[in-house]
Amino acid sequence: MCPEGINLNQKLENKIGLNLFFVLSQNVELLQDTATDLEQELKVEEKLNPFLKLKALKPPKKFFINKEDYTQNIAYSYSYKEHLIKAINEELEDIEKEIAKEIVYSLDSSGFISLETLEDIKNHFGVDWDVVDDARAFVMEIEPIGHGSLNPFEYMELQIRTYYKDKKEYIKYLKDLEERKKIPKEAIEFFSKLKKTPIQIDKTNLLPSKVDIVIEIDQGEILYDIFDNYVEISQENIEESLEDKELERYLKQRARRFVEAINLRRKFLKELTKIVVERQQDFFLKDKPLKSLMLKDVANEFGISISTVSRLVNSKYVKTPKGVFKLRSFFVRESVSSKSQEEILNMIKKLIQNEETVYTDKDIEEILRNYGINISRRTVAKYRAKLGIGSSRKR
């Protein structure tokens, strides 16, 4: 059953549809990228492709978060910096250990560190560059590798030297701007598959430093904004030509596809956020339980596969007045009579809290059926136990 707020019969021109599926299927990594990943992906692509221009990437402070923003919905147990510090404490000693820890504490939101910061660390400890470089090299080699790299290009080089030794000839394109002008198609396609930031939030329980969506309440109205609104990317230097005409055509086509993919990703994320806000407005405004909303409903709305929606949803985070949530947490399976399990649990809880005479599970079943909720006594008993409430004989 389609949840309220979603009209599956909208006109074709209002759908993202096949165009989204085709373009994003060619750039699936962009669909999965978190805000942090997307930022680094665009910076690398701009450096490798002379026909692509990144105009702006300055999101407001509201997209940045800290530990205090979290709710119980996201477990804060082990940040990536704590993981690195643990390895340092186990392996290093004396001043090298202290320098390595200072490097970790100084990493930016993408897991990188600047030369200026390294120089400050060198001066603070009064050591030579060799000592700082050795400490940084140790940090960079802690699995998952790459924390403490200077930028995405050094991180990509480290991945090649560690995991793809047969591709070492490609490293020159990462280091030399002139060589980059002669970069072969195969190298660009290989680089596009490498990670651009060592922080892989979506595959762990680690805390992201930026969120993808911000939801705010202003005088009873729900407002929302997405990180992608602050990304401006366009084709550039279209009239410029390269000696290698085949490479020129490839790069221009790649730039065009990249711009299309970013624009469609933005549109997709906006529409998806709108659906979530409309469906879950009682949660945001009235502190009521989440309503049922399933990936298949969104997939039907956009005319794309459930797996494509899942890729977008699973790696994204939302900052709300209630705290920071995984976007996936707003998708709740429909249980019975179009009610989510959370809604039914809440109804059972209120019935028992307000009971004048003690209700048996059979009584609760009949009351819920009067509300149009098809539920069995056995399911009532299961939900009651889940709430930690005893049977009628124990109340």
Number of C-alpha atoms within 10 A of each C-alpha: 9 16 17 12 13 16 12 14 9 11 8 10 7 9 17 17 17 12 15 21 19 12 17 21 14 12 16 15 18 20 24 21 21 23 23 22 21 21 19 19 20 21 17 19 20 18 16 21 21 20 23 24 20 17 11 10 16 12 16 9 8 14 18 16 17 11 12 8 14 18 13 9 11 15 11 13 9 12 15 20 16 14 14 20 18 11 15 22 13 9 9 16 11 7 14 19 18 17 25 28 23 17 21 24 14 18 18 13 14 23 22 23 21 14 10 9 14 21 13 11 19 18 12 10 14 9 14 11 14 10 16 21 15 14 23 24 16 21 23 21 14 14 12 13 17 29 30 28 26 16 20 23 21 18 23 22 24 18 16 19 14 11 10 11 10 9 13 11 10 20 18 14 20 19 13 10 13 10 13 18 16 13 19 16 14 9 15 18 10 11 20 15 9 15 18 26 24 22 24 22 20 18 9 13 15 19 23 26 17 23 24 23 24 20 20 16 13 7 6 10 11 14 12 17 19 19 24 21 15 15 18 15 20 17 20 16 11 12 6 9 12 12 9 12 10 11 17 19 13 14 20 19 13 18 24 16 17 23 18 18 24 23 18 19 20 19 16 20 23 17 17 19 20 16 20 18 19 14 20 22 17 14 15 21 13 10 11 14 18 21 26 23 24 18 19 17 19 23 18 17 22 24 19 19 14 16 12 18 21 17 16 22 21 16 21 23 24 23 24 17 12 14 16 25 21 19 21 17 14 20 19 17 16 18 16 14 14 18 18 20 19 19 18 21 17 15 15 20 16 11 16 18 10 9 9 8 8 16 17 16 20 14 13 20 21 17 15 19 14 10 9 12 17 14 17 16 15 12 12 21 19 12 19 18 12 11 13 9 14 12 14 12 8 7 9
